[in-house]
Amino acid sequence: MSPNSKRSPRSDATRSMARLLSAARELIAESGPEVALDEIARRAGVGNATLYRHFPTRADLLVAVYGDEIAELCRSGTEPADSGPPLDALFTWLGKFVVHVATKRPLALAATEGPSDRRTPLFEEWHTSITAAADVLVERARPALRPDITTTDVLALATGVALAADADGEHAHRLVGLLRTGLVSGSAGVDQSSWSSGE
């Protein structure tokens, strides 16, 4: 009996789902959320029946893809605290958040098209996850921040930056650098040159 013959149906299903999500992320990045589902199945190397078994509707697939994007963004904020000063860690993550909002907004809206009773809980779930990740970073950086700054303030300002930024990442990084000068206490940890250059 070959090793492959011992694979359980559940493990095969897990691998198929992972391939579908990976293919969907790639194609959505290339062509947008309206990419044909048949094309996603082809790139994943599975049949259409397998795709629809895992994701009965386009919205189900888009929700799964965007949920993965949110999870990845939140995980990136939980990297080891000793990877750098807490203030730098916060603004590095905010740079990723700004790029996420600026580039993934069409996917988020496409994933939640339809009745509000579907959209509202999804957005609340994603917002809760992002807020929790940001809160950890804000609290670690708290000694260097203005004392009146809250996580809600930080995310609201960063979202505004994302919506105001040009499509290129350089402009977004410059705006995040300017945001940093307004959030820190005094001149603590401000190196405008590094943030305006997108480093």
C-alpha positions as CSV (number, residue, x, y, z in Angstrom):
1,M,0.0,0.0,0.0
2,S,1.5,3.4,-1.0
3,P,1.7,6.2,1.6
4,N,-0.8,8.2,-0.5
5,S,-3.4,5.5,-0.1
6,K,-3.3,6.0,3.6
7,R,-4.4,9.6,3.4
8,S,-7.7,10.3,5.1
9,P,-10.5,12.0,3.2
10,R,-10.3,14.8,5.8
11,S,-6.6,15.4,5.1
12,D,-7.3,15.4,1.3
13,A,-10.1,17.9,1.8
14,T,-7.8,20.2,3.9
15,R,-5.2,20.2,1.2
16,S,-7.8,20.9,-1.5
17,M,-9.1,23.8,0.5
18,A,-5.6,25.2,1.1
19,R,-4.8,25.0,-2.6
20,L,-8.1,26.8,-3.5
21,L,-7.5,29.6,-1.0
22,S,-3.9,30.0,-2.3
23,A,-5.0,30.1,-5.9
24,A,-7.9,32.5,-5.1
25,R,-5.5,34.9,-3.3
26,E,-3.1,34.9,-6.2
27,L,-5.8,35.4,-8.9
28,I,-7.7,38.1,-6.9
29,A,-4.4,40.0,-6.5
30,E,-3.9,39.7,-10.2
31,S,-7.4,40.3,-11.6
32,G,-9.6,41.5,-8.7
33,P,-12.5,39.8,-6.8
34,E,-14.5,39.2,-9.9
35,V,-12.1,36.5,-11.2
36,A,-13.8,33.5,-12.7
37,L,-14.3,30.6,-10.2
38,D,-13.4,28.1,-12.9
39,E,-10.0,29.8,-13.3
40,I,-9.4,29.5,-9.5
41,A,-10.3,25.8,-9.6
42,R,-7.9,25.3,-12.6
43,R,-5.0,27.0,-10.9
44,A,-5.6,25.0,-7.7
45,G,-5.6,21.8,-9.7
46,V,-9.0,20.7,-8.5
47,G,-12.4,20.2,-10.3
48,N,-15.2,22.6,-10.1
49,A,-17.2,20.2,-8.0
50,T,-14.5,20.3,-5.3
51,L,-14.5,24.1,-5.3
52,Y,-18.3,24.2,-4.9
53,R,-18.2,21.5,-2.2
54,H,-15.9,23.7,-0.1
55,F,-17.3,27.1,-1.1
56,P,-20.9,26.9,-2.4
57,T,-21.0,30.5,-3.4
58,R,-18.5,33.1,-4.6
59,A,-19.2,35.1,-1.4
60,D,-18.2,32.0,0.7
61,L,-14.8,31.9,-1.1
62,L,-14.2,35.6,-0.9
63,V,-15.0,35.6,2.8
64,A,-12.5,32.8,3.4
65,V,-9.8,34.6,1.4
66,Y,-10.4,37.9,3.2
67,G,-10.5,36.2,6.6
68,D,-7.1,34.7,5.8
69,E,-5.8,38.2,5.0
70,I,-7.1,39.5,8.3
71,A,-5.5,36.6,10.2
72,E,-2.2,37.2,8.5
73,L,-2.3,40.9,9.3
74,C,-3.1,40.2,12.9
75,R,-0.4,37.5,13.2
76,S,2.2,40.0,11.9
77,G,1.5,42.1,15.0
78,T,2.3,39.3,17.4
79,E,5.9,38.7,16.3
80,P,8.5,38.5,19.1
81,A,8.6,41.7,21.2
82,D,12.4,41.7,21.1
83,S,12.4,42.2,17.4
84,G,12.7,45.9,17.9
85,P,11.6,48.8,20.1
86,P,7.8,48.7,20.8
87,L,7.3,52.1,19.1
88,D,8.9,50.8,15.9
89,A,6.9,47.6,16.1
90,L,3.7,49.6,16.3
91,F,4.4,51.8,13.3
92,T,5.8,48.9,11.3
93,W,2.5,47.1,11.8
94,L,0.5,50.3,11.1
95,G,2.3,50.5,7.8
96,K,1.1,47.0,7.0
97,F,-2.4,47.9,8.1
98,V,-2.5,51.0,5.9
99,V,-1.4,48.9,2.9
100,H,-4.0,46.3,3.8
101,V,-6.9,48.8,3.9
102,A,-5.7,50.6,0.7
103,T,-5.4,47.4,-1.3
104,K,-7.9,44.9,0.2
105,R,-10.9,47.2,0.5
106,P,-12.5,45.9,-2.8
107,L,-12.1,42.3,-1.6
108,A,-13.7,43.1,1.7
109,L,-16.7,44.8,0.0
110,A,-17.1,42.0,-2.6
111,A,-17.0,39.4,0.2
112,T,-19.8,41.0,2.1
113,E,-22.1,42.0,-0.8
114,G,-25.7,41.0,0.0
115,P,-27.9,41.2,3.1
116,S,-26.7,43.3,6.0
117,D,-27.4,40.4,8.4
118,R,-24.3,38.8,6.7
119,R,-22.2,41.9,6.3
120,T,-22.5,43.3,9.8
121,P,-21.3,40.3,11.8
122,L,-18.4,39.7,9.4
123,F,-17.2,43.3,9.7
124,E,-17.6,43.2,13.5
125,E,-15.6,40.0,13.7
126,W,-12.8,41.3,11.5
127,H,-12.8,44.7,13.3
128,T,-12.5,42.9,16.7
129,S,-9.5,40.9,15.5
130,I,-7.7,43.9,14.2
131,T,-8.5,46.0,17.3
132,A,-7.2,43.3,19.5
133,A,-3.9,43.0,17.6
134,A,-3.5,46.8,17.5
135,D,-4.3,47.1,21.2
136,V,-1.4,44.8,22.2
137,L,1.0,47.0,20.1
138,V,-0.3,50.2,21.4
139,E,0.0,49.1,25.0
140,R,3.6,48.0,24.5
141,A,4.4,51.4,23.0
142,R,2.4,53.3,25.6
143,P,5.4,54.9,27.4
144,A,6.4,56.6,24.2
145,L,3.0,57.7,23.1
146,R,1.0,60.8,24.0
147,P,-1.0,59.8,27.2
148,D,-4.4,60.6,25.7
149,I,-4.0,58.3,22.7
150,T,-6.2,55.3,22.4
151,T,-6.2,52.3,20.1
152,T,-9.4,53.6,18.5
153,D,-7.6,56.8,17.8
154,V,-4.7,55.1,16.2
155,L,-6.8,52.8,14.0
156,A,-9.1,55.7,12.9
157,L,-6.1,57.8,11.9
158,A,-4.4,55.0,10.1
159,T,-7.6,54.2,8.2
160,G,-7.8,57.8,7.2
161,V,-4.2,57.6,5.9
162,A,-5.0,54.5,3.9
163,L,-8.0,56.2,2.2
164,A,-6.0,59.3,1.5
165,A,-2.8,57.7,0.2
166,D,-2.0,57.3,-3.4
167,A,-1.9,53.8,-4.8
168,D,1.9,53.6,-4.4
169,G,3.3,52.4,-1.1
170,E,5.8,55.3,-0.8
171,H,3.1,57.9,-0.2
172,A,1.4,55.6,2.4
173,H,4.7,55.2,4.3
174,R,5.2,59.0,4.2
175,L,1.8,59.6,5.7
176,V,2.4,57.0,8.4
177,G,5.6,58.8,9.2
178,L,3.7,62.0,9.6
179,L,1.1,60.2,11.7
180,R,4.0,59.0,14.0
181,T,5.1,62.6,14.7
182,G,1.6,63.4,16.0
183,L,1.2,60.4,18.2
184,V,4.5,60.2,20.1
185,S,5.1,61.9,23.3
186,G,7.5,64.8,22.6
187,S,10.2,63.7,20.1
188,A,10.5,60.2,21.5
189,G,11.5,57.7,18.8
190,V,10.8,60.0,15.8
191,D,13.1,59.4,12.8
192,Q,11.1,61.1,10.1
193,S,13.6,60.2,7.4
194,S,13.2,56.4,7.8
195,W,9.4,56.6,7.6
196,S,9.2,59.0,4.8
197,S,11.4,56.7,2.7
198,G,9.2,53.7,3.4
199,E,11.9,51.8,5.3
